[in-house]
């Protein structure tokens, strides 16, 4: 009798497991098929967004298009939020709130991809020069994936319960969009998310694959200006001057000892002098030289250490040259452009990785290394609520082009390159499937 009960119980467990596997298989298949059916309309949206790029703080038409797409899918939409940002809310019963974010701004780049759909949009910049505008960082892919994911989650709403929060964020390229949306009340006027997800195209991963890095994924970013001051004069009589060019040269070299000699070698950090300007003629010693720096790190304490060391070092060099107190160098940190590092919550990153592996195959998900690029996505995890966040890399390189690059050793066009052209059909399909499956599993507590 007991043996019979045991056998029946085992049979029941087996049947339930088989049924669950069949259900998961059907879901996987239905999602893949559904995305495939939606791909033509998504490609059309992508081409429109690619051909109509707008710079940071100017994304009016882009925001309107995102609002229109979300409204058509049944979302409660709030536009012009934190600038031209858009927030879409879709309530689907009791459950967690999952926020998915995409950035919407483009870059001042003249596109040189040679593609028939290349952007030809131009604008006049602050210096009254004509510049091109291009989605050279893949934000058009991000937006299209956001809309595609919204569409799939609405179509599959019987498979999950909770609140879906879609955020189209402006001004990522200048580090202002996330700050503006949070400052206006993103996490107080709307449901506070239990999880925050994002994706970013990769110019070094083949289309069809996804890469993810638990823990630190992107860096702290600071822009710093240094004005080195001196006492100008005739180039033939340098002994009567305090030469700011020489002081600037000493400063550039000395700054490199901060990462190499002042900060632990176990703490990744970079100090790059990207611009140096001073003087007007061969035989004139100028009164000042201007330096522009970019600072990168992961640890917030390392960032503070970098800035403090720069201020101390530039002043010390000036003092050693006899520069009077009134002409001490000025170090200006662009706090409004500061971007904190992005820390992928390890538990959430592991969960998202498992979901994506289940959707597109384990062989198509790889571990990513942290990078020194910056992303204001990290701000969503640094509010007082300390929401768990994760952003993953979405491969965008045409596979044959990627293989040729590996074989030849020649580098591929990077993000922000005028020649960056993602393999958009495969990239969009992969992004929508990966994000949709991740969100549904989070709603279901898987």
N, C-alpha and C positions, 0 to 999 in steps of 0.2 A: 504493500500500500504506500509506504513512505517512498519507495523507489519510483513508483508511478507518479507521485506528486512532484518529486524532484525532476523527473523527466519532463512532466508537463510544464513546470516552472522554467526549465532550461529552454524548452521549445518556445514558450511565451516570450522570454527574453530575446531569443534569436529572432523571432518574428518581429518584435518591436524594433530591434536593431536594424533588421533588414528593411522594415518600413521606413525607419528614420533615414537610412542610407538612400533608399529610393526617393524619399521626399527631398533630401538634399541634392540628389542627382538631378531631379526634375527642376528644382529651383535654380541650380547652376546652369542647366541647359536653357531654362526659360529666360534667365537674365542675359546670357550670352546672345540668344536669339533676338531678344527684345532690343538690346543695344545695336545689334546688326541691322535691324529694321529701321532704327532711328538714325543710323549713321548718315544717310544722305542729307537729311535736314540739318544735322549737326555740322556736317562739312560746309553746307551753305552758310550757316551762321558763322563758322570760323572764317571763311573767306571774306564775309562782310566785315567782321571785326578787324581782320588783318588789313583790309584795304581802307579802313576808316579809323586809324589810330589817333589818340589824343594824349597830349602831354599831361604830366602831373598837375593837379588842380584845375585842369581844363576838360575833364572827362564828362562833360554834360550830355552829349549825345550817346556816349557809351553807357552811362548810367541809365538813361532813358530806355535804351534797348534792353538792358538787363532787367529793369523793372517790368517792361512789357512782357518779356519771356516768362518771368516768374508769375506775373498776374494771370497770364493765359493758362498756367498750370494749376491755378487755384490757391496760390499763396496770398496771405495778407501782406501787402507790400508797403514799405515806407521808403521813399526816395529822398535824395538830397540830404543824406545823413552823414555828418562829418565831412561835409563838402558835397561831392557828387556820389557818395556811397549809397548802397541799396541794401535794405534788410528785408528778407522774405521769411514769413513764419507759416508753417503748415502743421496744424495740430491734428494728431491722429490718435486720440485716446490717451490713457494714462501711461506714463513711462518716462524715461530719461529725455533730456534735451541734448541733441547733438547739433553742434554748429559746424558748418563747412564754409571755408573762406576762400575766395579767389581775388587776386588783385587785378586792377583794370587799366592802369596807366601804361603809356608807351614811352619810348626814348627818342631823343633828338639825334637820329641817325638816318642818313640817306641809304636806303636799301639797295644792295648790290647783289642780290641772289640770282637775278636773271629769270626769276619765275614769272609766268604770265599774270599771276595775281599779285605781284609785288606792289607794295605801297608806293604811291606817288605823291602822298600828302606832304606839303611843306608849310612852314610857318615862319614868322619873323621873331627872332629871339630878343633878349633884353639889350643886346648890342646892335640891334637893327640889322642883323644878318639873316639871310634866308637859310633855314636849316630843314632837313628832312625829318619825318616822323615815322618810326617803325616799331613794331612789336618785336624788338630784338631780344627780349627776355622771356618770351613765351607766354605773356599774359593773355593773349588771344586763345591759346590752348587752355589755360586755366579757366577762363570764363566759359568757354564751350563745354569743358568737362563739368563745370558747376551746373550749367543748365541741363546737360545730359543726365547728370546724377539726380537732379531734382525731378526730371521726367521719369526716370526709372523708379525712384522711391515712391512717387505718386502712383505709378502703374502697379507697383507691388505693395501697396499700402496694407493689404490683407496679411502681409508677412511680418509686419512690425507694428509696434505701438510706441507713441511718444510724441515729442515736438521736434520738428526739423527746422533748423534755423540756417538760412542761406545768406551769406554776407558777401557782397561785391564791394571790395574795399578800394578806394582811390589812393593816389599819391604814395604808393609803396616805394617807388624809385628814389624819393627824396626823404623817406623815413617819417612822413607826416600823417599818413592815412590812418593807421591803426590808432595812433595817439588821439587824432581828432574824433574818431568814432567812439573810442572808450571815454574820452572827456565829455562827449555829448550825452553819454549814458547807455552805451550799448548793452552793458551787463546789468543795468537797473531798469531801463524802460522796457526791455524785452526779457524773456525768460533767461536766467543765468544758465549757461550751458554746463552740462556735466562733462562733456568731452568737446574738444575743438580739433578739427582735422583740416589739413591743407595738403596741397601737392605743388610741386614745382618741376618744370621740365628740366631735363639734364641734357647737356650737349656732349656728354661723354659716355652715355649709356644707350645701347641700341633700342629702338622702338619695339614695344612688346614686352619689355622688361621694366621692373620697378626696383629701386634701391632704397634702403631705409637704414638710418643710423640711430639706435637708441642712445639716450644721453645727449651730450652736446652735439648739435648738428651744424649750426651756423654761428658766426662770431659776433662779439661786440664790435661795433663800428663807430669810430669818432673821426670827425674832420677837425683839424687843428691848423690855425694860422699863426705864424711867428713873424713878427716884424723885428728884424735886427737893425739897430740904429748905430750910427757912428758920426764922424765929423768929416765932411767931404772936403775936397780940394783938388789941386792940380795933380795929374798922374805923374808928373816929373818930380814932385816934392812929397812923396808919401809920408815922410817923417813928420810932416806938419799936420797930418790927418789921423783919424782913427778909422781904418778902412773896414766898412761893413761887409764888403765882399769876402775879405779874408776871415772875418768873424763868422760869416755865414758858412764858409767852407769848413771851418773848424767845428761849427755846430752840427753840420750834416754828418760829419764823420763821428763826432762824439755821440750823437743820438743812437748810433748803431751799437754802442756799448750797453745801452739799457737792456735790450733783449738778451745780449750775449753775456753780460757781466753783472747785471743788477737783479734780474728776474730768474727764478729757478728754471733750469733747463727742462724741468718736468711740466712747466706751464707754457703751452704754445702761445706765442704772441709775435706781432709784426709791427714795426714802425717804418713806414715808407715815406720819403720825401718825394712827392710827385711833381712838385713845381717849385722853381726858384727864379725870381725876377729881381733885377737890380741894375742900376746904371743906365747911361744914355749914350756914351761915346767912349772911344778908345782911351782918351787921355784925361778923363774926368773920374775922380773918385766920388761916388755918390754919398748921400747922407743915410740911405737905408736900403735894405734888401728884404724882400718878402719871400717866405717859404710857406708851402702848403703841404700838410701831412695827412696821411690816413693811418689810423691806429686800429689794430685788430687783436682780439684776445677772446677767451671763453670765460674765464673766471672774472667776476666783477671786481674783485680786489686787485687783480693784475691790471685792469683798466685804470683804476685809481693810482696804482703805483707808477704806471707809464706817464700819466699826466703830471704827477708830482715831480717825477724825475726830470721831465722835459723842462718844467719851470725852473727847477733848481739848477740844471745844467746850463741852460741858455744864460741865466743871470750870472752864474759863476764864470763863464767864458767872457762875458762882457766886462765883468769886474777885473779879470786878469789882464785885460787890454787897456784898462784905465778909463773905461766909459763912465761918465758921471752918472749919478743917481737919476738925474732928470732924463737921461737917455737910455735907461735900462730897456732891454727887449720886451716886447709885449707878446704874451702867449694867449691866444683867444680860442676857446673850445666852443664849437658850434653845438651847444646843448640841444637846440631845437632839431638838429639832424641826427643826434645820437640814437643808435639802435642797439638794444641789448642782445646778448647772445640768445639763440634759440635752443632750448633744452627740451628734447623729446622725452616726455615721461616714459621711463623704461617699461613699465607695465602696459601702458597704452600702446607703445610702439610694438611690443611683443604681440599684443592682441591684434593690432592692425596687420602686422606681418603675417600672422597665421590666417587671417581672413583673406588677404590678397593671395597667399599661396594656394588656398582652397579654391579661389576663383580662377586664377590664370596659370596655376601650376607652380610647384616649388622651385623648379629649375629656372623660372622666370623672375624670381625674387632674390636679390643679392644684397649683401651687407654693404652699406656705404660708409666711407670714412668721413669724419667731420671736415668741413671746409672753412676757409677764412672769409668767405663771402658773407654778406649780411642780409637779413630779412626781418622786417618789422613784425612778422608773424609771431615772433617770440614774446611780444608784449602781451598777447592774449593769455599767456601763462604766468604773467608777473603782476597781475592785479591783486587786490587784497583777498579775492576769493581763491587765488592759486589754482586755477582750472588746469587739469591735465591736458596737454596739447601734444600733437604729433604731426609733423610734415614729412612727406616722403618724396623721393625723386622719381620722376616719370621719364623713362627713356624716350628720347625723341629723334635719335639718329637713324637714318635709313640703314637697315642691317647690312646691306652689301657695302655701303660707304664706310660703315664702322669696321667691317672685316678688312677692307682695303687699307684703312688707316692703321690697323693693328699690324698688317703684313708689311707695310712700307715704312712705318714709323713716323709718317707725316701727321701733324696735328690736325684736328678737325676745327671748323669754325666754332668759336666759343660763344657763350651767352654774351650779349651786348655787341656781337660782331655784326657788321653790315651784311655778312654772308650767311648768317645763321638761318637755316630753313628746315624746320622739323618735318619728319615724315608724318604729316598731320592725320591721315585716316587711321593708321595703326595706333598712333599716340593717343588720339581722342578716345578710340574704342577701349584701349587698355586703361586709360584714366577713369573713364566712366564706370567700367566694370570693377576696378579696384576700389574706387571710392564708394560705390553703391554697396558692394558686399561688406566693406568695413563698417559702414553706417548701420546697415541692417543687423549685423552681428552685435554691434554695440547696443542697439535698441533692445535686442533680445537677450542681452547679458551674456553673450558668448565670447 
